[in-house]
Amino acid sequence: MPPRAAILGRGPSGVNRVEGIQAQWFWIVLAVLLGLGYPIGLVLNRRLGQQAYRAWHHGLRTVVGPQVQGRWLGSASTGARLQVTRPQPPFRAFEVAFLLQTRELWPLWLVNRLRGRGDELVLRASLRHGVPVEWEIGPQRSARPPQDGFVPVQGLALPAGWRAWARPGGGDPPRPDWQPLLRAYGPWLRGVSLRRGEPHLIVRLNLAAARTPDDAAALLRTLARLWSADAASGAAS
């Protein structure tokens, strides 16, 4: 009489057949999910891109200057770049760019999500009065300064794991008060850089910080106030 496992098809060859069938179904299901996820992610990204474009076009026109030019970075589902032709003081040039996560490939989007990555927003500005003190504010990657001449700055309400460095140009120049930006946008900030070379100011955030016209305008007003006479404080220490 043949073994019971053989009767049930569970012998070595039977187990291999079952595992092979399971593996085939796994790849079939995965392919179906990827196929369904691609158009859904594409539509979602397109909507998010159009929403962000309108929000930042409105915010730039309201706060920085009325002449705004924009273009898509490939398509509405990828991202966009917007520039103000004649920005108002304190800016001499201003640009906003945002890049959306690849939601069409949902496994990649899920991995990035678990890593804390999101849609990226980058603001670049050149200032009319130049930069008396250079700054680097962001996640601490090393205890060493980013470049020669930078010294650590204490007393700022930085996000956990961040450090601030400054490099004065001599004397006792005023510096921007970063506190309003750090307090309001700390959870979404990814880094702040202020250098003498153009663009002077680079601010990186998660796009979730400002997806609506009102939020975009509020963020731009916060940046503009950094350079007002009332916002300036003492030199870095």
C-alpha positions in Angstrom: 0.0 0.0 0.0 1.5 3.4 -1.0 2.4 5.8 1.8 -0.4 8.2 3.0 1.7 11.2 2.0 2.0 9.9 -1.6 -1.7 9.3 -1.7 -2.4 12.9 -0.7 0.2 14.2 -3.1 2.4 15.4 -0.3 5.6 13.5 -1.1 8.8 15.4 -2.1 7.5 15.9 -5.7 4.0 16.8 -4.4 5.4 19.4 -2.0 7.5 21.0 -4.7 4.4 21.2 -6.9 2.4 22.9 -4.2 5.3 25.4 -3.5 5.6 26.1 -7.2 1.8 26.8 -7.5 2.0 29.1 -4.5 5.0 30.9 -5.9 3.1 31.3 -9.2 0.1 32.7 -7.5 2.2 35.1 -5.5 3.8 36.6 -8.6 0.4 36.7 -10.3 -1.2 38.6 -7.4 1.8 40.9 -7.2 1.7 41.7 -10.9 -2.0 42.4 -10.6 -1.5 44.7 -7.6 1.3 46.5 -9.4 -0.8 46.9 -12.5 -3.7 48.3 -10.6 -1.5 50.5 -8.4 0.2 52.2 -11.4 -2.8 54.1 -12.8 -4.1 54.9 -9.3 -0.8 56.3 -8.2 -0.4 58.2 -11.5 -3.9 59.9 -11.0 -3.1 60.6 -7.4 0.2 62.2 -8.2 -1.3 64.3 -10.9 -3.9 65.7 -8.6 -1.3 66.4 -5.9 0.9 68.0 -8.4 -1.8 70.3 -9.8 -2.9 71.2 -6.3 0.6 72.1 -5.2 1.2 74.1 -8.4 -1.9 76.2 -7.9 -1.1 76.7 -4.2 2.5 77.9 -4.8 1.6 80.0 -7.8 -1.0 81.8 -5.7 1.4 82.1 -2.7 4.2 83.5 -4.8 2.0 86.0 -6.5 0.5 87.1 -3.2 3.7 87.5 -1.1 6.8 87.6 -3.4 5.7 89.2 -6.7 3.0 89.1 -9.3 5.1 87.8 -12.2 5.4 84.1 -11.7 6.6 81.6 -14.4 6.3 77.9 -13.9 6.9 74.6 -15.7 6.4 71.0 -15.0 9.4 68.7 -14.3 8.3 66.2 -16.9 4.6 66.1 -16.1 2.1 67.1 -13.4 2.7 63.7 -11.7 6.4 64.4 -11.2 6.7 68.0 -9.9 7.2 71.6 -11.0 9.5 74.6 -10.7 8.1 78.2 -10.3 10.1 81.4 -10.5 9.3 85.0 -9.7 10.6 87.4 -12.3 10.8 90.5 -10.2 10.4 89.6 -6.6 9.8 92.2 -3.9 12.4 93.0 -1.2 14.2 91.5 0.6 14.5 89.0 -2.3 16.3 89.6 -5.6 15.5 86.2 -7.0 13.1 83.5 -5.8 12.4 80.0 -7.0 10.2 77.1 -5.7 10.5 73.5 -6.8 8.6 70.5 -5.6 9.2 66.8 -6.5 6.6 64.1 -5.8 7.2 60.6 -4.6 6.8 57.8 -7.2 3.3 56.6 -6.1 2.9 54.7 -9.3 5.3 52.1 -7.9 3.6 51.6 -4.6 6.2 49.2 -3.1 8.9 51.9 -3.6 6.6 54.6 -2.2 5.8 52.4 0.8 9.6 51.9 1.5 10.2 55.6 1.3 7.2 56.2 3.5 8.6 53.9 6.2 11.9 55.7 6.0 10.2 59.0 6.7 10.6 60.4 3.2 7.8 62.3 1.6 7.2 64.8 -1.3 10.1 67.3 -1.4 9.8 71.0 -1.4 12.8 73.3 -2.1 12.8 77.1 -1.8 15.8 79.0 -3.2 16.2 82.8 -2.8 18.9 85.4 -3.5 18.9 88.4 -1.2 19.3 92.1 -2.1 21.6 92.9 0.8 23.8 89.9 0.7 24.7 87.5 3.6 26.8 88.8 6.6 26.6 85.5 8.4 26.6 82.0 6.8 24.5 79.3 8.3 23.9 75.6 8.1 21.0 74.1 10.0 20.0 70.5 9.7 20.3 66.9 10.9 23.6 66.2 12.7 25.7 64.0 10.4 29.0 64.7 12.1 30.4 66.6 15.1 32.7 68.5 12.7 31.7 71.8 11.1 30.5 71.7 7.5 33.5 73.9 6.5 36.3 75.9 8.0 35.2 78.9 10.0 31.8 77.5 11.1 31.1 77.4 14.8 28.3 75.7 16.6 25.3 77.8 17.7 23.4 77.2 20.9 20.0 78.4 22.0 18.0 77.5 18.9 14.9 75.4 19.3 16.1 72.8 16.8 14.3 69.5 16.0 15.7 66.4 17.7 19.1 65.3 16.3 19.8 68.7 14.5 22.7 71.1 14.8 23.2 74.7 13.8 26.5 76.2 12.5 27.3 79.7 11.6 30.3 81.5 10.0 30.4 85.3 10.7 32.1 87.5 8.2 33.7 89.8 10.8 32.4 92.4 13.3 29.0 92.0 14.9 26.6 91.6 12.0 22.9 91.0 12.5 21.5 87.6 11.8 18.0 86.4 11.0 15.8 85.1 13.8 15.3 81.5 12.8 12.9 80.7 15.7 9.6 81.5 13.8 10.6 79.1 11.0 11.8 76.4 13.4 8.8 76.6 15.6 6.2 76.6 12.8 7.8 74.2 10.4 10.2 72.1 12.5 8.4 68.8 11.9 8.6 69.3 8.1 12.0 70.9 7.7 14.8 69.0 6.2 17.6 71.6 6.2 18.4 75.3 6.0 21.4 76.8 4.3 22.4 80.4 4.1 25.6 81.1 2.1 27.3 84.1 0.4 27.1 82.4 -3.0 23.9 82.5 -4.9 21.3 81.3 -4.3 21.9 82.6 -0.8 19.1 80.9 1.0 18.0 77.2 0.4 15.2 75.7 2.5 14.2 72.1 2.1 10.9 70.8 3.5 8.3 68.1 3.2 5.7 69.4 0.8 3.1 68.5 3.4 4.1 71.7 5.2 2.3 73.8 2.5 -0.1 72.2 0.1 -2.8 74.9 0.1 -2.6 78.5 -1.1 -2.9 79.9 2.4 -0.2 77.6 3.8 2.2 78.5 0.9 1.6 82.2 1.6 2.1 81.7 5.3 5.5 80.0 4.7 6.6 82.7 2.3 5.7 85.4 4.8 7.7 83.6 7.5 10.8 83.6 5.3 10.3 87.3 4.3 10.1 88.3 8.0 13.5 86.7 8.6 15.1 89.6 6.9 13.1 92.5 8.4 14.7 94.9 10.8 12.5 93.8 13.7 13.5 90.1 13.2 17.2 90.6 13.1 19.0 89.7 16.3 22.6 89.6 17.5 25.5 87.8 15.9 25.9 84.1 16.2 27.7 82.9 19.3 
